[in-house]
Amino acid sequence: MARVIVLLSGPIAAGKTTLCDELVNRFGFHVCKTRELIHALLKDVPTERAALQKAGEALDRKSKGEWVAKALGQKVQELRRDQNIVVDSARIKNQIDGVRRAFGPQVIHIHLTAPLALLEKRYETRRRKAHIKELPSYAEARKDPT
């Protein structure tokens, strides 16, 4: 059986991680988070969100998004040939295009979204549940393309 690679994209709170979790629970997909892919290429990047965003942006500028395919290529070497993979999440079209060039027709891209009011509500619920007051407002967070 051929490996399937699902790339998830979409705005904050669109449901990417929820869909990712369902693919894992229902179908046994292996998860590759982009933060892990960044660390596969840049081991010294701190794990805090801002540092990861900055590192991801730098990788995008330097490689025109090809870094995701490169890091994913390294990761798949550790997995069974038939192990399906979900990437949470691709942020720019060049990342998606790079993975498609590297892995061909087995790549499926799913872009999730929802009405703005629902996205804002989900984000605020997440902030409250996590007790993370230092997270920016939803409007501020949306300004960052990563």
N, C-alpha and C positions, 0 to 999 in steps of 0.2 A: 504494500500500500504506500502511496506517495505521501510525503509530509505536506501538511497544510500550514501556512503561516498567515495568521490573521493580524492585521495592523489596525489598531483602534486609534481614532482621532476624534477631536471635538472639543468644545469649550469646557472650562472648569464646571464640574457638577452635572455634566450631561449624562453620566451613567457608565462611563468607560470602565471603571474598576468593578462596578456591579456586573456588567456583561463579562468582563474578564473572569471574575470569580465563578460565574455560571458556566463558562466554557471549561474551567478547571474542574468544577464539581460534577458536571453532567457528562463531560466527554474526555476528561483526563488530559487536557491541554497543559503544556508547560508554560509558565509565565516568564516573560522577559520584560522587566521594567526598564524604561530608558535610563533611569538613574543607575541601574546595574550595568547597563551597556557603557555608560560614561565611565564608570569605575573600571571596566575591563580595559579601557584605552588610557585612562588617566588615573592611576592608582592613588595619587596624592590629593585628589579633590576632597574637601570636607563634605560630609553627608548632609549638611544643612541645605535647605531648599534654594536659597539665594546663590550659594556657591555652585550648586548643580546647574541652575539656570544659566549662570554666567559661563560655566564650562561648556554646556550644550550649545549656547550661542556662538562661542568661540569655535567649537568643532564645526558647526554649520557654516560659519564664514570661511573657515580654512578648507573644508572639504566639499562645500556646496551640498551638505546633507548626506554625503556618501558614508559618513562615519557610522551611521546606524547599520547599514548593510555590512560594513567591515566587522563591527563588533558582534553583530548577529551571526555572521559567518564563523567567527571564533567560537561562539556559544554553541552552535548546532553541532560542532565537532564532539562535544561532550555528551550529546543525546543520542538515543536510538535513531536509526534512519527513518522510522515511521512515526516518531514522536511529533505530534502536532504542537504548534507554538502560537501563543498569543502575545503580541507586543503592546504593552500599555505604557506609553502611547506615542504615536508619531505626531510631530508638531507642525511640520511644514511639508509641502508637496515634494520638494527635492528628496526628503528622507524616504517618502513612499516610493517615488520613482527609482531611487537607488536600490531599495529592497526588491522591487519588481525586476530591475535589470539583473540583480544578483541571483534571484531565486526563481524567476520565470512565472509560469501560469499557476503555480501552487499558492501564490500570494493573493489574499483577499483583503481589501481595505474596507473597513466599516467606519463611516463618519457619523457620530451620534450628535444630536442636538435636541433642544427643547425650547419652549417659549422663554423669553428673558425672565419673566416674573417667576417661573418655576425654577430656573437655574439659580436665581438670587436666593430663593427660599431654601433650596437644597444646600447651597453654600453656607448660608447663615445657620442652618441646622447642624451642619458639619462643624462649624466654628464653635457653636455652643456645646455640642457633645464632646468635642476634643478639649474644651476649655482653653482654646488658643486665642487669646485676645489680641496677640500681636500680628495675627494674620491681617492682611489689608482688606479693605472692603471689597465686595464683589466687583464694583466698577473699577477700582484700582487694579485688582488682580487681572481683569480682562485686558487691561492696557498692555500687559506683557505678553508678547506673541508666543513665548515658550510656556 
